[in-house]
């Protein structure tokens, strides 16, 4: 697999003492392993991403089948000897550029555009979170996720929306509060959702400040920088009764004692 060879070359170039080599007896990588190798190469060569020149961008017929890179004004090309020459993927990553009859990319691997914002976020300018699909809670990371489109820094390539952490700010607290009230963060609170005095979606409304219970809960979370599950658990380790009074404002008084008995609502 060329990706394996390219990765070995790159590691040896950075770490001269590594002395890595590709074992000719090694079994070919699986499709999943090839994908991981291509992603590793991309993560290490953020400045060497190239995009196929679109038909509307052709300034000269000589640019046909060419690629644009952030580092050069002139187009570069995939060499005819490359296995990717007939495929001409939209995005590629290359090791270096050599000049013969044209500017040719050497050590080329095909990549998917959605990998770029996920593996190279510092190279991307992210836009506002999309409303559809709406932000969601990720049980694995305990954080609020959203989909955000982006553009590739200096050259302005539009990249597809990908799922990332919701950007820092008051809106992330509001969404986390909503998911907390819905019982998505801690399952013990799910049994109280039918008794809530206000719909959790109220947290997202522009008029939410008109209800004291929304502001009380939100301010308590902001005061401890608790906009994710791990941060909230850390606070409860120090203050077991944290948020109890604020949460009780969301349920009927007759249920306060039941809530107090399971607080903090962390599953044993």
N, C-alpha and C positions, 0 to 999 in steps of 0.2 A: 504494500500500500504506500503510495507516494506521500501521504500525510505522515505516516510513521517516519519515513526517511527525512522529510522536511523538518519534523519535530526534533529528530536526533541531531541534524545539522545545526539547528538553532540553539539547542542546549549546549552542544560542544563549542559553539561560537561564543556563548556567554560564559560558560564554565570550561575553560581549557583543560582542567584536570579531570573532567568527567570521563573522557575517553569512551563515550557510548558508541555502540554500533548496532546495526540491524542484523539479527541472527537470521541467516538464510533458511534455517530449518523451522523458524517460527511459523505457527499456523496463521493464515490470513485473519485479520481482525473481522469481527462480526459487523453487521451494519450499524448497530448501536455504538460500537467502539470507534468506527470510522467517524461517526457524527461527533463523538466526544473529542477525537483528535482534531477534527476541523475546528471545533469550538476553542480548543486550547490554542491552536495556531492563531485564530482571530484575536483571542484575548491578549496575545503577546505582540501582535502586529497592528495595533489600532491605527497607526499612521499609514499603513500600507493597504488600505481598503480601496477598491476601485469599483466603479459602477458603469455598466454598459451605456454608451451614449444613445439616447433616445432619438427616434426619427426626427422629432421637432427640434432637436438640438444640433443637428448636422449643419455645420457651417461650411463644410467642404466634403465632396464625395470621397476624398481620401480618408475621411474620418469614419467611414462605414465599418461596422464591426469593431470600432475602437472603444476604449474605456477611458473614463475621466477619473483622475485621482486628485485628492486635496493638495498634493505637493507640487503638481506640474500643471502648466497651462496647456501644453500640447497633449494630444491623446496618446495612450499606450495600447498595446495589442497583446493578445494571446498568440504565442508562437504556433505556426502550423503543425509542428511536431507534438504539440500538447494534446492530451486526450480530451481536453476541454474545448479545443478549437472548433469542433463542429457543434458543440452544445451551446457555447456562448451564454453562460449563466448571467443573470442580471447583476449579481454582486460576486466579487471574488476578493481574495486576499493574496498578496504576493510577497515573495521574499526580497527580491531586488529587481531593478530594471537595467537591462543591457541594451545598447544601441548598436544596431547593424544597419540593415536597410530601413528599419523602423525602430521605434522604441518598444521593445518587447519585455513583458513581465516574465520573470523567472521564478520557479517554485510557486505555482498558482494552485490555489484550492478554492472550490466553490463554497459559498456561504449563503445563509438565508438572511434576508434583511431584518427579520424579527430578532435575530441573535445580537445585532449591533447594540440596541439600547439596553439589552439585558447584560451583555458581557463588557460593553464599553460605555457605561453611563456618563463618564466625564467628557466623552466626545460628543454628547448629544444635548440639544436644548429641548427640554420637555415642555409640552403645552399643558393646558389645564386638564384635569381629570375629565373623562367623558361621563356624561349622564347615563348613557346606555352603551354597554351594560353598566348598571349602577355599582358603586363601591360595595365591597363585601368583606366579611370577616373571615380570616384564614385561621382555622383551628390549629394548623401545624405550627405556624409562627406566632400566633396570638396577636396578630396585627391587622390593621385595616388595609385592604388592597383596593386598587382601582386600575382602570385602563387609561393609559396616556400615550398619545401620538408624540412624535419627536422629529427633529431634523438633525442631520449630521453636520456638526459644527460649521467650519468655515465655508463649506461648499453648498450647504442648504438642501441636501437631499431629504425628501420627505420619507419618513420611515413609518411602518405600520404601528398601530397602537398595541402595546403589550401590557401585561399585568405587572404592576410594580407597587411598592409601598405608597400609601397615600402621602402626599407632601405634608411636611410639618406645618402646623398652624391650628387655629381654632376649629376649622372644619373637621380636622382629623379627630379632635376631641369630641365633637358633636356626633360623628359617626360611631366612634367607639362607645360613647354613652348609649346611643340607640341600640347597638348590638348587645351591650351589657344588660339593658332593660329587657331585651327580647330573650334573654337566657342563652344566647349563643356563645358567650364567653365562659360563663360558669353554669353548668346544667342545673344546679340546685335552684337557680332563680327562674328557671323555665316554668316551674309549677305555680309561680305567682303572676305570670304574664296576663292571665285572664282577669285578674283582679286589679290591674293597674288603673289608676284614676285618669290617666291620660295615655294616649297612644304614643309609643316610643318615637314614632316618626315626627312627633311634635318638636323633637330636638333639632330638626333640620329646617323648620319653618322660620321665615323672617320675623314672625311675631312671637317666637318662642320666649323672648324676654318678658312678655306680658304674664307668663306663668311663673310664680316664684319657685316652684319645684324644679323647673328646668334650669334656671340660673343657679340654684343652690347646688345641684348635683354637678353641673358643669364647672363651677368655680372650685369645688372641692377637688375635682380631678386635675384641673389646671394647676392648682396650688402645689400639687405633689408631682407634677409632670407625668401623670399616669394616663398615657394615651395608648397603652397596649397591655396585654395580659401580664407579662413579666414585670413590668413596672408597678402594676397594681398589686401583684403578689408580694413584691419587695416592700411596699408600704404596709401591707397587712402583717408582715413579719414584725414590723416595728409598732404598728398601731392596729391591733385586732378589731377595734370598734370603728375604724375609719370607714366612712360612707354610710354607716348604719342609719344615722339620723336623717341624712339626705335621701336615702333610699326609702325610708319609712314615709316620707312625704308623698310617695307615689302609690301607696297602698292604703286600704281602709285601716282605721285605728284598731279594729278588732283583730287584725292579723299581725300587729306589731310584735306581740310576744312570740309568735311562731317564727318570725324572721329573726328575732334576737337569738333564738336558740340555735339557729344554724349559721350564725354569723361568726367569722367570715364564711361566705358560701363556697369554700374550697372543697372539692371532693377529696376525702381522705385517701 
